[in-house]
C-alpha cells in the first residue's frame, strides 16, 4: 500500500482501543497521554509481533542456516522492504539503513558521508529550530575538519525565515533541516528547500522524526537526498531508526562502525567493507525492534497516512482554538497560532509557572506532557525561554484528551496564581 493511500475505516477510538497502555489509571484517573512527540505508544499488533519473534523464531540474522535463523533473516529484511515502501524509496530496500534512532542516523551521515566528502571551508546549513541530533554531529565535524555550520533563522511567527536563503546557500554542500519542529509544530517547506539546495549544488538531508507519523512521507515527491527517523515516534519500539539515501550515495560512503557483519573480507593487512546497506549495520542488529517497526508500518498503512494527517489537523485546530479562548493572556503558545503547515505539537509557556511545575500538576490529573528544552536549546534561546510544557498528539488522541488538558491547566494556573 502506498504511503498516502486513503483508508476510510480510520477511527481514532478504535486505534485507542488497540493501545494497551491507554487503559492505565494514573492518580485515580484514566491516563491522558499527550507526549507522543517524545515517544508514541505501541498498539497491540506491534507488541505481539515482537513477542512472537522472541517466542518462535529468535536467532541471529545473516548467519545461521537453520530454519529459525532463516525466518529471523526473512523478518529482518522484510521490515527493510516495508520501510522502503512506506517512504516510497526509489531503489527499494537497498537504500534503507537500520540504526538505533534518528540521532545515530545523523551521526552516521556526518561521520561517514560528511567526513569523507566535506573539506575545510565547506558549509552545512541547518536551522535554528533543529533538534540537537541535527546540530551537534555537524559541530563535531566542524571541530575535526574545519567545515562551517551555518543557521537559517526562525522568524517571530515561528517559521523559517527564508528571505536571505540564496545568500545563506553560498558555499553550502548540505542543507540539513527538520520536516517538522519538535517544539513549534511548524512543518517546513521541504520541497522548496530541496529545489533551492539542488539549485545551489548542495544535497539536502531531512529529520523526519516528528513528521513521519503526522502524514505521508514520499522521498521521491520531496526530492530529498537523505531522510532520518525513529521507530518509537511512529507507534514502533525504541532502539530502531532509519537512514535513507540513494544506493549510489550509500556506495560512496565509508563504514561508520567496524566489526562483524559489515565486511566482505578481513585480512592481516586490512579489510574490505561489504557492499550496500550491510556496511553500515555492524554487529548483531536490533532484530526484535525491527520486527516491531515492520508491524508499526503495517498498522499505519492500514490507517492511511492521509487519514492520520486529517485527524492530527482536526485535533490541532480544536486545541489551539480552545487554548487561546480559555487562557488568553495567561498561556503563551510557542508556535504558529494558525494551522497552515502545522502539526499536533503544542508547546505552552504558562505565565509565572515553571513548565516542570505545570507538568507535575497535570500528572495529578493523569495528563502526560513533556517539560523541558526538548533538545532544542538554540530555539529556546531564540524565544527567550528555558523550557516549555509540550503537549503532542498521536493517531490515538481524541478531543476528550484536550478536555482533560484544559481542566488540568486551569488547576495549575489557579494553584500558582
C-alpha positions, 0 to 999 in steps of 0.5 A, a space after each residue: 500500500 502506498 504511503 498516502 493511500 486513503 483508508 476510510 475505516 480510520 477511527 481514532 477510538 478504535 486505534 485507542 482501543 488497540 493501545 494497551 497502555 491507554 487503559 492505565 489509571 494514573 492518580 485515580 484517573 484514566 491516563 491522558 497521554 499527550 507526549 507522543 512527540 517524545 515517544 508514541 505508544 505501541 498498539 497491540 499488533 506491534 507488541 505481539 509481533 515482537 513477542 512472537 519473534 522472541 517466542 518462535 523464531 529468535 536467532 541471529 540474522 545473516 548467519 545461521 542456516 537453520 530454519 529459525 535463523 532463516 525466518 529471523 533473516 526473512 523478518 529482518 529484511 522484510 521490515 527493510 522492504 516495508 520501510 522502503 515502501 512506506 517512504 516510497 524509496 526509489 531503489 527499494 530496500 537497498 537504500 534503507 539503513 537500520 540504526 538505533 534512532 534518528 540521532 545515530 542516523 545523523 551521526 552516521 551521515 556526518 561521520 561517514 558521508 560528511 567526513 569523507 566528502 566535506 573539506 575545510 571551508 565547506 558549509 552545512 546549513 541547518 536551522 535554528 529550530 533543529 533538534 540537537 541530533 541535527 546540530 551537534 554531529 555537524 559541530 563535531 565535524 566542524 571541530 575535526 575538519 574545519 567545515 562551517 555550520 551555518 543557521 537559517 533563522 526562525 522568524 517571530 511567527 515561528 517559521 523559517 525565515 527564508 528571505 536571505 536563503 540564496 545568500 545563506 546557500 553560498 558555499 553550502 554542500 548540505 542543507 540539513 533541516 527538520 520536516 517538522 519542529 519538535 517544539 513549534 509544530 511548524 512543518 517546513 517547506 521541504 520541497 522548496 528547500 530541496 529545489 533551492 539546495 539542488 539549485 545551489 549544488 548542495 544535497 539536502 538531508 531531512 529529520 523526519 522524526 516528528 513528521 513521519 507519523 503526522 502524514 505521508 512521507 514520499 522521498 521521491 515527491 520531496 526530492 530529498 537526498 537523505 531522510 532520518 527517523 525513529 521507530 518509537 515516534 511512529 507507534 514502533 519500539 525504541 532502539 530502531 531508526 532509519 537512514 535513507 539515501 540513494 544506493 549510489 550515495 550509500 556506495 560512496 560512503 565509508 563504514 561508520 562502525 567496524 566489526 562483524 557483519 559489515 565486511 566482505 573480507 578481513 585480512 592481516 593487512 586490512 579489510 574490505 567493507 561489504 557492499 550496500 546497506 550491510 556496511 553500515 549495520 555492524 554487529 548483531 542488529 536490533 532484530 526484535 525492534 525491527 520486527 516491531 517497526 515492520 508491524 508499526 508500518 503495517 498498522 499505519 498503512 492500514 490507517 492511511 497516512 492521509 487519514 492520520 494527517 486529517 485527524 492530527 489537523 482536526 485535533 490541532 485546530 480544536 486545541 489551539 482554538 480552545 487554548 487561546 479562548 480559555 487562557 488568553 493572556 495567561 498561556 503563551 503558545 510557542 508556535 504558529 497560532 494558525 494551522 497552515 503547515 502545522 502539526 499536533 505539537 503544542 508547546 505552552 509557556 504558562 505565565 509565572 509557572 515553571 513548565 516542570 511545575 505545570 507538568 507535575 500538576 497535570 500528572 495529578 490529573 493523569 495528563 502526560 506532557 513533556 517539560 523541558 528544552 526538548 533538545 532544542 536549546 538554540 530555539 529556546 534561546 531564540 524565544 527567550 525561554 528555558 523550557 516549555 510544557 509540550 503537549 503532542 498528539 498521536 493517531 490515538 488522541 481524541 478531543 476528550 484528551 484536550 478536555 482533560 488538558 484544559 481542566 488540568 491547566 486551569 488547576 495549575 494556573 489557579 494553584 500558582 496564581 
